[in-house]
Amino acid sequence: MTVTPKRPSYLQALLPLLALIVMLSSSVYLFGEDSSYGPNQIALLIAAAIATLIAFQNGHRWENIESGITSGISVALGAILIILMVGSLIGTWLLAGIVPTMIYYGLELLSPSWFYAATCIICAIVALSIGSSWTTAATIGVALIGVATGMELSLPITAGAVISGAYFGDKMSPLSDTTNLAPAVAGSELFAHIRYMTWTALPALGISIVLFLILGFSAGGEANLDSLVVMQNELSDIFNISPIMLVPLAILFALAAMKKPALPSILIGALVGGLWALLFQSDVIASLANAERTNFVVAAVEVVWLALASGVSIEAENAELSSLISGGGMASMTNTVWLIISAMTFGAVMETSGALQKLIRGILKLVKSTGSLVTATVFTCFGANVLTADQYMAIVLPGRMYREAYAEAGLDPRVLSRTLESSGTITSALIPWNTCGAYMFSVLGVYPLHYAPFAFFLLLVPMLTIIYAYTDFKILKLNSSEVPAQPAR
């Protein structure tokens, strides 16, 4: 006889979440910025085990839990494949000098008269090209903090400009892991999600730049740009820097504009990057080639192949520059994949056991309109960042909680994916004990609560998201003429 499982009580629904909060907080306290490289995954899986035991107590069978986990992870499989391919693209674009060329031209924008605005723009360009706010902050961001110190400019404002630009580029880049994760959880398509994000991200960036310009008018001090000039010179010494190096980027953007699927588009970008490396960066390839190979063509193909698989390691005299122009490869994304699978496992068990539904039911009683639904999602994501101290959890948990509610409200999945990004990812760096906030403090040396008032982009995007929802501006419905390229699963 089949036994119908009982619904969990509020205490049972909260217990796995409370356990996760305690474990993630302990993980951040013990391991700091390294907590995302294993400890957080273990916390997620243990919390999933606790939720499973509670599900057993309520009459659920393991077969149902296992099926829920498999189904939950399958939602993110498309994003996982894209993330792995993104690793390959980063590897070949570093080898081909595409990313270094973008950095080189980005540094040309720097001017003492509008330092804060230029800092924001430079970091946006770099983050857009590499898809990582963390790497941008740890390299160019650190260099710009040093320049601000020499110019006797405000470090909190400079840090706010670095983070604003870095997060804009991260959110607009198909190379970003969280930009891939949000549409996967919500059931939308990557490039459609990015295009929809522009309605909040571009105005927020524009307003941020204007605010940084206003702040910069009163800034004093003499510019000392020697370190960045040295970085530019070293980039041109290592790579062939030329506008032609930006052709693969134009190809990728063209594929996105034509609404081509993300996975083959990024694969094409990665392969074109490998071809560009063979055509234009023979000196770089020669420095990385296996010395035992007598045939240079074979050695060159081997270097490109390894760039796709495990990335590149390019030495420069400047250690910060070496970090910026090295990395990539599918192997570099394995930890992110591990974290996504662990987060999706926890979310799937919570959903299958009925715990998520129990938690969200009380919130949804207060929801009366699209505006209140989006607002509830924004604050849930922010709360997840505060309580779980992890941006991935701030995307996955609310995404699983609200996905059905958005469908029932007749909203396009892109509305949910944009809201998740606009609050789950964007607000993470504002919280000191969040992994993102802790990381930014460790690399920039400015406490999150000090730079938070000047991280204009991070403050404006959630506000615009809520305003759009209440005014029904650019809120897509399921019967919209712009149907997602991939239907919600």
N, C-alpha and C positions, 0 to 999 in steps of 0.2 A: 504494500500500500504506500502510495506516495504521500509524504508529509509536506504540507505547505510551510516553508520557513517563516518564522516570526519576524516582524519588523523590529529593528534595534531601538532601544531606548535612547534618549538624548545622551545619557551618560555613556552608553556603549558606543554611540557614534562619535562622541568627543574623545574617548580614551585613546584610540590610535593616533589621533591628531595631536593630543596633548603629549603623548609619548614621543611623537616625531619632533615636536617643538623642543622638548627637553634634549633629545639626542642631537638635533641640529645645532642648538645653542651650545651644547657641550663640544660639538665638533668644531665650531667656529672658534670657541675659546681655546681649545687644545691645539688646533692645527692652523688657525688663521686662514690665510688665503689658499693654503694647500688643502682645505677641507673639501673642496670640490673634486679633488683627485683621489677619491676612494672613501674617506670617512663618511661623506654625505650619502654616498650610494649604500653603504652598509646600514646607515640609519634608516633610509627609506625601505630597505628590504626587511629590516627587523620590524619596523612599523607595519609593513604589509603582513608580516607573520602574525602580529598582534591582532590586526583586523581580521585575519583568517580564523584565528582561534575564537574570536567573538562570533564570527559567522557560523562556525561549527556549533557553538552553543545555541544559536538561534535556529538550527536545523538545516543549514546549507550543507550540501555535499561537496567534496573536493572536486568532483568532475565539473560542477557548475563554476566553482571558483577558478579552476584551471582554464575553463573555456572563456571566462570573463577576462582573465589575464591575457590570454592569447589574442582575444578580440581587441583589448585595450592597447596592447603593443602594436597590433597591426595598423592602428590608426596613425602611428608615427613612422611606419616603415618607409613611406614615401619620403618623409623628411630625413630619415636616417640615410637613405641612398643619396639624397641630394647633398647632405652634409659630408658624406664620404667623398663625393665627386668635387665638392667645394675644396676639400683638402688638396686634391690633385690639381685643381685650377690654381690655387695659391702657390703650389710648388713650381709649376711651370711659369707662372707670371712673375715670380721672383727671379727664376733662372733667366727668363727672357728680358728682364730689365723693365717690364711693364709697370710694376709697382714702384721700383726706384725712380722711374721717369715721372710718375705722378707725384712722388715725394719731392723730387727736384723742382718741378714747376710750382708745387705748393709753397715751397720755401721762398720762391720769387715774390709771393704776395706780401711777405712780411715788410712792414714799414713802421718806423717809430711813431708816426703821427696817429696811427690807428692800430696799435699793438693788440688790444683785447679782441677787436673784431677780426683782425688778421689771424690771431691765434685760433679763434673759433672756426674760421674758414679753412685754415690749414689742416686742423684736426679732422674736420668733416671730410676733406678730400682724402686724407690718408686712411681714415676709417672706412670710407666708401670703397676704397681700392683693396683693402685687406679684410674687411668684414669683422673687425675686432676692436671694440672700444678699449679693452684691456691693453692690447699691444700698442695701440696708438698712445694711450696715456703713459705707458711705461717707457716709451722711446721719444717721440716728438714732444709729448707732453712734458716729460722730464727736462728736455732741452729748453723748452719755452719757459718753464718755471725758473731755470737757471738764468735765462735772458732777463726775465722780469726782476729777478733779484739784483742783477747788475744794473738795471735801469731804475731801481728803487720804486718799482711799481707794486701794486697790491697783489700779494700772493693768493688770497682767497678769490679775488676777481679773476685772476689768471687761471686758477684751478677751475673756477666755474666755466670759463670760456673753453678750456681744454675739454672738460667733460661734456659740455653742451655740444660742441662740434663732434666729439668722438661718438656720442650716442646718436646724433643725427645720422652720421655716416654708417654706423652699425645698423640702425633700423632701416636704412634705405638700401643696404647691400644684400644681394642674394647670397653672399658668402657667409653671412652671419648665422650662427647656430640658432639663436633665439628667433631670428626672423624666419627661419625655416620651421621652428617648433610651433610657433603661434598658429599659423594657418593649418598645420597638421592636426593640432588639437581641436581647432574650431571647424575643420572640414572645408576650408577654402583652398585656393591654389596660390602658390608662392608669388608669382609675378602679379597676379590680380590683387593679392594682398598688398604688395609693395606699392602698386599704383594707387590703391585706395588709401594707403597711409600718407601719401603726399598731401592730401587735403588737410591733415593736421600738422604733419611734420614741416612742410615748406613754410606755411605762415608762422609757425613757432620759431623756425630758424631765422626767418626774416626779422621778426620782432626782436629776437635775441641779438642779432647783429646790430640793429639800430640802438638797442640799449647799451651794448658794449661800445658803440661809437660815442654815445653820449658820455659814458663813464670815462672813455679815453681822452675826451677833450680837456679834462682837468688833470690828466696824468702828466707828471713831470719826469725829469731824469734824462740822462743821456743814453743813447742806444749803444749797446755793445753786442754786435751781431757776429762777432768773429767766429764763435763756435758753430753757428749755422752756416756761415760761409765755408768753413772747413768741411762741414758735412756735405755741402753741395759739391765742393771740389773733389772730395773722395768718391762720391757717387759717380761723377763724370770720369774719374780715373778708372773705376772698376767696370762700369757699364757704358755701353754705347747709348747715350741719352739723345733722343730725337723724337719729334712729334709722331714719326711713323710707328713708334713703339706703342702708341695709344690706339692703333687700328684694332687689335683684338678686343679692347674695351668697347670700342664703337660697335663691333660686331655683336658682342653680348648685349649691349643696350638695344641694338636694332632687333635682335631676336625677342627681347622682352617687349619692345614696342609693338611687334607683330603678334604678340600674345602666344608665342610658341611655348610648349611645355618646358618647365624649368630643368628637368634632369638632362634631356638631350642638349638643351641650350648650353648648360654649364659644361657638359662633356665636350661640345664643340669648342667652347672657349678654352678649355684646358688643352685640347689637341692643337688648336691654333697657337696657343702660348708656347707649346713645345716646338712647333714649326718655326715660330719667330725666334726662339732661342737658338735653333740651328742656323738660321739665316743671319742673325745680327749680333750674337753674343759668343762668338767662337773663342775669344780669350777667356771668358768666364768658364765656358765648357772645358777648355783645355786645362784650366786650373783645378777642375774637379774630376777630370777623367782619370781612369785607372792607368797608372804609369806603365803597367805591364802589357797594355794593349798596344800592338804595333800598328793596327789599322785605326786611324783617327775616326773614320765614319762609324765603325762599330763602337768605339769608346764614347762618341758623342751620343749615339742612340741609347747607350747604357745610362749615361748621365740623365737624359730626358726621362727615360723609363723610371729611374730611381726618384726623380723629382715628382713624378706622378704618384709613386707608391709611398715614399718616405720623406719627401721634401728635399731641401738643399741646406747646406751649411756653408755660408760664404764669409770669409774672414775679412775684416776691415780693421784699420788701426784704431778706430773709435769703437769701443765695446758696445755702446748704445746703438751705433749704426749696424754692427754685426748682428745684433738681436733683431733689428728691424728688417733686414734683408735676408734673414735665414728663417727656415721653418717650412710649413706646408706639408703636403703629402697626405694620403689617406690615413696613414698611421697616426698623424697628429690629431685626428678626430675621434679616435677610439674611446678616449675618456669621456668626451661629450656624448657619444652614443651610449656608453655604459650608464651615464647619469640619466639620460632620457629614458632608457629602458627601465631603470630602477624607479624613476618617478612615475612612469606610466603603469608599472606594476602596482605601486601603492594606490594610485588613483583608480585603477581597474578593480582592485579588491574592495576599496571603499564604495565604489559604485555598485558592484555586484551584490554586496552584502546589504545594500540599502542605506548605508551610513551617510553617503553624500546627499541622497534625497532627504533624509531626515534633517540634516543640517541646513539645507537650502530652503526647506519648506517654510520655516519661520521667516526667512529673509524675503521670500517671494510674496508673503502675505502683505508686505508693505509696498510691493511694486504695483503701480497703477498705470504706468505709461512707459513708452520707450525711454524717455528721459530718466525715469526712476530706475528702470532695469539697467541701463548703462551706468548710471551713478552707483548702483549697488555693486555692479561688477568692478568698477574702478576702486571702490573702497575695500572690496573683498580682496582684490589683488594687492593693494597697498597693505592691508592687514596681514596677508600671507607673507609679504616681504618682511614685515615687522616681526611676525611670530615664528616663521620658519627660517628666516635669514638666508633665503635662497631664491634667486630669480626664476629658476626653472620650476620650482614648486609654485611660485606666484603665477605662472602661466598654466601649468598642468592642472592643478586642483580647481581653480575657478573655471578653467575651460571645460573640465568634466562636469562641474556643478551646473553651469549655466547653458551648456550647449542645447539641451532640450528646451529650456525656457525661451531661448532666442528663436528656435524653430517654431515653437507654439505661437510666438508673437509675430510670426511671418517675416522675420528679419533674415536678410542674406547672411551667410556664414562670415562674410568679410567684416560685417559690423562687429561680430564677436572677436575675430582675430585681431582687428585693429584696436579694439578696446583692451584686449589682453596685452598687446604690445605697448599701448599708450599708458598703461598703469603697472602691469607686472614687471616688465623690463625697465621702463623709463624711471620708475621711482626707486629702484633697488640701490642706486649709488647715493641716495640721500640719507640712508639709514646706517649709522656707524657700525652696528654689529652685523649687518648683512654682509655676505661675502664680497659683494661689489663695493660697498662703502669701505669695508676694511681694506680691500685691495687698493682702492684709489688713495686712501690715506697712506698706505705703505709706500706707494711709488711717488706720489706728489708731495707728501709731507704736510698736507693741509687737512685739518680735521673736517669730516663731512658736514657737521653743523655750522662750520665757518664758511665753507664754500656754497652750502645749500642755497642761501638767498641770492647767489649770483649764478647758479646753474639754471639760467632762465629757460632753456629748452626743456629741461626735466620738469619744470613747474608748469610751463605753458601747455604742453601736449595733453596732459590729463584734463586741464581746464577747458581747452578747446573741444576735446572729445565729449565732455558733458554738455557744453553749450550747444554743439551741433545736435546732440540727441534731443535736447529740450526744444530746439527750434526746428527740428526735423530737416536740418540742412545736410544734404549728402548722406542720408540714411537710406541704404538700399533695402528694398523689399525682395522677398523670394520671387515675385513676379516681375522683377526689374528687367529691363531690356538688356542689362549687363549681367548675364548669367555666368557664374563661375565656370572656368574651363574644366574643372574637375568637380563633379557633384559631391555634396557632403555625404560621408559614409555613415 
